[in-house]
Amino acid sequence: MQQAGAPNRLSRGSILGFLMIFGLFRKRNHNRSIVDRQYATLTSVAREPVFYLDFDVPDTVMGRFEMLSLVLILYFRRTRASETSGQEIAQEIVDAFFQDIDYSIRELGIGDTSVPKRMKKLAGMFYGRLESYAAALDAGDAAALAAALSRNVHPQAGDAASPMVRLAGWALDAEAALANVPESDIATGSALFPIPAVEQRP
């Protein structure tokens, strides 16, 4: 027997709330494979040996962070003009990026109490790079982009830092190539980057 005062049916608001939550859950599940596919492509680009062998990016934890940050920034700049689905995928890729950073920090043995502080610092670094690279990319200024990359990729080197001219040139070329990537590729997580060839050595 139903208790006095208990509703005998779900309210309209409860039903709508349930449907919204279910819809978002289903949408996220649908996006999961797309996000995983695109994120795998982005991380694969950032790990290409050519950048560490020929483009003066140090093959270190921070060097790989810098390279992945640059690749993600180029991708985000492309998706800012995308339809809603492309922007949603980009946001989930941001989430995956920071989840990976969190996991990597913990794998290095950093204590739980220090992780939030380090995450905050790395997030600040990432968004700082997003702003500084954007100014140079918007202007098509290879010299300014190379200078910004030098400061970030080789922060301890000062005036002796590698000029990063080749990496800046690649970033500008990649942005131009991404501008021609169709929306269907963005929506399916199939966007690709141009990859420079490794120099032949004697």
C-alpha positions in Angstrom: 0.0 0.0 0.0 1.3 3.4 -0.9 2.3 5.6 2.0 0.4 8.7 2.6 1.9 11.7 0.9 4.1 9.7 -1.4 3.8 10.6 -5.0 2.2 7.9 -7.2 4.1 9.0 -10.3 7.3 10.8 -11.3 6.8 14.5 -11.7 7.3 16.2 -15.1 10.5 17.8 -13.8 11.9 14.4 -12.7 11.1 12.8 -16.0 12.7 15.6 -17.9 15.7 15.5 -15.6 16.1 11.8 -16.0 15.8 12.0 -19.8 18.4 14.8 -19.9 20.9 12.8 -17.8 20.3 9.7 -19.9 20.7 11.6 -23.1 24.0 13.2 -22.0 25.2 9.8 -20.8 24.3 8.2 -24.2 25.9 11.1 -26.0 29.1 10.8 -24.0 29.3 7.1 -24.7 28.8 7.9 -28.4 31.6 10.4 -28.2 33.9 8.1 -26.3 35.2 6.2 -29.3 35.5 9.4 -31.3 37.5 11.1 -28.6 39.7 8.1 -28.0 40.5 7.9 -31.8 41.3 11.6 -32.1 43.3 11.8 -28.9 45.3 8.8 -30.0 46.1 10.5 -33.2 47.1 13.7 -31.4 49.4 12.0 -29.0 50.9 9.9 -31.8 51.8 13.1 -33.7 53.4 14.6 -30.6 55.5 11.5 -30.1 56.9 11.4 -33.7 60.7 10.9 -33.5 61.4 13.6 -36.0 60.5 16.3 -33.5 63.1 15.0 -31.1 65.7 14.1 -33.6 65.6 17.0 -36.0 63.5 19.8 -34.5 65.4 20.4 -31.2 62.6 19.2 -28.9 64.2 17.4 -25.9 63.1 13.9 -25.4 62.2 14.4 -21.8 58.9 14.4 -19.8 58.7 18.2 -20.2 59.8 18.1 -23.8 56.9 15.7 -24.6 54.5 17.9 -22.6 55.6 20.9 -24.7 55.1 19.0 -27.9 51.7 17.6 -27.0 50.6 21.0 -25.8 51.5 22.5 -29.2 49.7 19.8 -31.1 46.6 20.2 -28.9 46.7 23.9 -29.3 46.7 23.6 -33.1 43.8 21.1 -32.9 41.8 23.4 -30.6 42.3 26.4 -32.9 40.8 24.3 -35.7 37.8 23.1 -33.7 36.9 26.6 -32.3 35.2 27.2 -35.7 33.6 23.8 -35.7 30.0 22.9 -35.1 28.8 22.1 -31.6 29.8 18.4 -31.9 33.4 19.3 -32.8 33.7 21.7 -29.9 32.3 19.0 -27.5 34.9 16.5 -28.7 37.6 19.1 -28.3 36.5 19.7 -24.7 36.6 16.0 -23.9 40.1 15.8 -25.4 41.1 18.6 -23.0 39.7 16.5 -20.2 41.6 13.4 -21.4 44.8 15.4 -21.6 44.6 16.6 -18.0 43.6 13.1 -16.8 46.7 11.8 -18.5 48.9 14.4 -16.8 47.3 13.6 -13.4 48.0 9.9 -14.0 51.6 10.6 -15.1 52.3 12.7 -12.0 51.1 10.0 -9.7 53.1 7.4 -11.6 56.2 9.4 -10.9 55.5 8.9 -7.2 54.3 12.4 -6.4 52.3 12.4 -3.1 48.5 12.9 -3.3 48.8 16.2 -1.4 51.2 17.7 -4.0 49.3 16.6 -7.1 46.6 19.4 -7.2 49.3 22.0 -6.9 51.3 20.5 -9.7 48.2 20.1 -11.8 47.3 23.7 -11.3 50.8 24.8 -12.4 50.8 22.6 -15.5 47.3 23.8 -16.4 48.5 27.4 -16.1 51.5 26.5 -18.3 49.2 25.0 -21.0 46.8 27.9 -21.1 49.7 30.4 -21.1 51.1 28.7 -24.2 47.7 28.7 -25.8 47.6 32.5 -25.5 51.2 33.2 -26.5 51.2 30.8 -29.5 47.8 32.2 -30.6 49.1 35.7 -31.0 51.9 34.5 -33.3 49.8 32.1 -35.2 47.0 34.7 -35.8 49.6 37.0 -37.2 51.4 34.3 -39.2 54.6 35.5 -37.5 57.1 32.6 -37.7 59.8 34.5 -35.8 57.5 35.4 -32.9 56.3 31.8 -32.7 59.8 30.4 -32.8 60.8 32.8 -30.0 57.8 31.7 -27.9 58.6 28.0 -28.5 62.3 28.6 -27.6 61.3 30.1 -24.2 58.9 27.3 -23.4 60.8 24.2 -24.8 64.2 25.4 -23.5 63.3 27.5 -20.4 66.8 27.1 -18.8 68.8 28.0 -21.8 68.2 31.7 -22.0 69.8 33.4 -25.0 71.5 30.2 -25.9 68.2 28.4 -26.5 67.6 26.7 -29.8 65.8 29.1 -32.1 63.1 26.5 -32.9 62.6 27.9 -36.4 61.8 24.5 -37.9 59.2 23.7 -35.3 57.5 27.1 -35.8 57.5 26.5 -39.5 55.9 23.1 -39.1 53.2 24.6 -36.7 52.2 27.2 -39.3 52.1 24.6 -42.0 50.1 22.3 -39.8 47.6 25.0 -39.0 47.1 25.7 -42.7 46.6 22.0 -43.4 44.1 21.7 -40.5 42.1 24.6 -41.9 41.3 22.3 -44.9 40.2 19.4 -42.8 36.5 18.8 -43.4 34.0 19.0 -40.6 33.1 15.3 -41.2 36.7 14.4 -40.1 36.4 16.6 -37.0 33.0 15.1 -36.1 34.4 11.5 -36.4 37.7 12.1 -34.7 39.6 11.5 -38.0 41.6 14.8 -38.3 45.2 14.2 -39.3 48.4 16.3 -39.1 51.2 16.6 -41.6 54.3 14.8 -40.4 57.7 15.9 -41.5 60.1 13.2 -42.7 63.1 12.3 -40.5 66.3 13.6 -42.0 68.5 11.0 -43.6 71.8 10.6 -41.8 75.1 9.2 -43.3 
